[in-house]
Amino acid sequence: MGRVFVTGIGVVSPLGLGVDTFGSALLEGREATAPVTGFDASGLDRDRACEVTDFRPREHLTAAEARRTGRCSAMAVAAARMAVEQSGLGDAIGGPRTAVILGTTMGEANVLGQLEARWIHEGEDSVPPAALPRYGSTLLPIHVARAVGARGIVQTLPAACAAGNYAIGYAADLIRSGRCDRAISGAAEVIEKLQYAGFARLGAIAPEHCQPFDKERRGLIVGEGAGVLLLESEESVVRRGATPLAEVGALGLACDAHHITRPHPEGAGSLVAVRAALAGSGLAAADVDYVNAHGTGTDANDKVEAMVMREVFGTQQPALTSIKSMIGHCMGAASAIEAVSCVLTLRDGVIPPTINHQELDPDCAGVDLVANEARRAPVKTLLNNSLAFGGYDAVLCLSQPEVLAAEAFA
Amino acid sequence: MDLAITSLGVVSPFGVGRASWESALADPQGAMAAAFRSPSEVLDAEKLPGARTAEAWGFDPNEHLGKKGHRTFDRLTKFLIAAAKHALIEAGVKDADGAYVGDLGPERIGICSATAYGSLDAITELNLVAELEDPRFINPSRFPNTVINAAAGYVSIWEDLRAPNTTVVDGNCGALDAVLVAVTHLRQGRADAFLVGGGEVVSEPLYRALARLGVVARADGTGVTMGEGAAYLFVEPRAAAEARGATILASLRGYGTAFEPPPSEALLVHASADAVERASREALAEAGLEPSDVDVVAAATGGIEPIDAAELAGLRAVFGDDACIATPKALHGETFGAAGAFGLASGLAWIGGAPVAPCVQGSAPAAVRTVLVSSVGYYGNASAVLLRA
C-alpha cells in the first residue's frame, strides 16, 4: 500500500482560475504575457509579465480570511479549496493526519513590500502593529491549514524555482513513511516590484516573449500564481473508493554546488536528479513519454536542459514542452502549476505546446519539442523538471494511476 | 528513527565551534553575562539607542572563511559556512585543512537548514534603494541574498556539498522541522548524511518590528532578546556512523509536530497548548519512550508571555508539574528559525555534563541522558525532537 495518488488539483494561473480554464487555455496555446500593471516598471528597461489578473480573494476566501492573508497566501488558499472540492473529501480533509506542505520563493513579498514602503515614506509610527504579523514565508501553509481544517504537519520549503516539486515530492514521501495520510502540496508566488527589478538587473527578463529552446530566446517572463495537488495514501483512496487522477512517483534531488544563480554548465546536478527520479520510480529512460521542461527561455537554462535530455534519453526522446512560453516563469509556484498541467496531460492525453517557437537553437538540438501546437499522445509516465536558484535540481515523476511498479514503493 | 549526531558546528554569542559553546554552558551565569550586551555591534546605536541583544560578538569571517571570496555574502551566509565547516571537520569527513577524507564524500552530504527571517536584511536594504532612489539602482550582486534559500545554497557551493540542499521556513519551528526533512531524505536514499540546523541574524527591520509590537527586550528583563548565530548537527544513520568509526555525541530518536488554529477567526498570532502536547507525545511515541524517561525538557520560552504560557501548559500536560523544564534561550537569546538547533546544542551540552539552567520548574537532574527539545511557532504550530545519549 505504498502508492500515493493525486485526487484533487487546483490552480490560480496567469491564464485563469481553475483547472478547466487553465487546461483549455494551455491547449489553445494562449499567452498571458502583457505589460505589468501591479507596479511602475518604467526605468527598468523591461515591462512585461504574466500577471494573474482575475483573482478576487473574496470570491474564494471568507471575509476574515481575506483580512488576514496577503495575496500569495490567498492564492494558495483558493487553489487548495479547488483541489479539496475536486477530491470529494469534503470535511474529511481535515484533522491531525493531514499535512500542508507548500513551496515559495518569497512568500508574502508584497505584504513586506507594502509594510516597508510605508515605514520608509511615512515613518515607523505609521505602520499599524497588527499588520506586522501578516508577513512571514511560513504563513502559506498556516493559512491553508486553517482554511481546510488540517492539523498535522505544516511546512514551507522555500526552494526557489524548484519549490513546487520539492513540496509535492516531499509530501508524497511523508505519506509513504506513514507520517500523514493526506497532504495539500504545491506552491504559490506573487510578482513583486523588488524581485522584478532584481531579475531585470540580472538581465534575465525577455523584452517581449518567453521562447524556450528557441534560437532567438532572450530570457524569461516573470509569472505568478498557485498550484496545488491534493495527495492521498493508497489506503485512504481505496477505503473511500475514490478515483485517482494520477500517481506520484519519486522525487529526484541534487545540488549543483556550482553557482548561486546559474546552472552547472554540464548539468551535473540535473543529471543526478533526473536519474534519481527514474530509479526511485522503478523506471527506465525509455518508459518516459513526456518531460515538462523547466524551459525558462534563458540562454543558460535551456542549453543545459537540452544537454541533459540528450544525455539521459539519447535518440529515444520523450516529448518536451515548456508552458512557461504561455504563463511565464511563476518562480516558486512554477513547478507546482506545471504539475497541475502534467496531471491534466496524464488524464486527457494531450501535451500543451511550447509557443513562440520559430527555430530550435542548435545548442538545444536533439530534443522532441512540442512546438506551437498541442500534441495528442497517450502519456502514461512523465517527468516534471525544475532547476533553481541555489543550484537546486528537482525532478518529480508523475504517472497515470497504478502504472508504476508497486515494488518501487514497497 | 535512530540518527547519530557525530558533530556540532556552532556560531553563537560565545564564539565559534563546539568547545566555545560547551565551556560557556558550563557556567550559565557567565554565559548570560557574555551573551546579553549593549551596545550592539550590528544595529545602529543612534537609530536604536539602548538595544540589548545577544550577538555573535566579534565574529570575524576572515578567521573561518579565509580572506577571499565572501565579500558579497551576508552575515547569515558567513555564519552558516563557519558552522558547516566546523561540523564537517569535527565529524571527521574533512581534515583540519579542509580536504575531504574517507569514504563519506561531499556528493553524498546534504543540508537541511532553517531560518525564519534570513532574507529580511537584504530585502530591506534593496527596498530602501528602490523606494528612496529607484528600483533600477538596486545592486544585482546583493539580489541573491533576498532569496531565502540563498544562504544555505552558498554553503553547498563553499563546501562542495552536492546531495540535496533544503531550506526550511517554519517560523520558530524551522530547525526542528529540518530534522524531519533530513530523516525523510535519508529514508529515500538521497544522501548518506546531512548538516541539520539553521541560522538567524540580528536585524534592524526585525528589531523594529518586535519593538513596534511591544515585545522587544525591556529593561526589567522581560520581552524577547534577539539572539543570532548558526548551529549545524552532522547527522547520519547510526550504523553508518559506527561503521566509519565516528564519535557519536547523541542520537535523534523521535520527532513530532502539530498545528492548531486559534480559537477565533479574527486572530492570527497565537500558540496552542494542545499542539505542544501533541508534538511532544508524537516525538515520545516515535522514540518508544515515556514522559518519565525524559530527564529535561528544553522549552522554547522566548519572552512573549502568552506564547510561553501556552507552551508551558502543553508541556505540563505531558510531563507533569515536577519534571525539569529548562529555558535555554535565557542564556543565548531568541534565534527564531534556528532556535531548535540551539535547543539541540544545549541538549548535547547537558548530556556532556553541563549544568541544566535555568529551570522554570523542577530541579536540574544530576545526569542527563534524554532531552526533549520543544519549539513553538507564532501561528499555532509546534514541534518537538527527542535527543538521547
Interface residues (C-beta under 8 A of the other chain):
Chain A: G43 L44 D45 T62 A64 E65 R68 P96 V100 T105 M106 G107 A109 L112 G113 E116 A117 W119 I120 H121 E124 V127 P129 L132 P133 R134 G136 S137 T138 L139 I142 A145 R146 A150 R151 G152 I153 V154 Q155 T156 L157 P158 A159 A160 Y166 Y170 D173 L174 S177 R179 K193 L194 Q195 Y196 A197 G198 A200 R201 L202 A250 L251 L253 A254 C255 D256 A257 H258 H259 I260 T261 A268 G269 V272 A276 G280 A388 F389 G390 G391 Y392
Chain B: P106 G110 I111 A116 S119 L120 I123 T124 L126 N127 L128 A130 E131 L132 D134 P135 R136 I138 N139 P140 F143 P144 T146 V147 I148 N149 A150 A152 G153 Y154 S156 I157 E159 D160 L161 R162 A163 P164 N165 T166 T167 V168 V169 D170 G171 G174 D177 L180 V181 T184 H185 R187 Q188 G189 R190 P205 R208 A209 R212 L213 G214 T257 A258 F259 E260 P261 E265 A266 L268 V269 A275 R278 G377 Y378 Y379 G380 N381
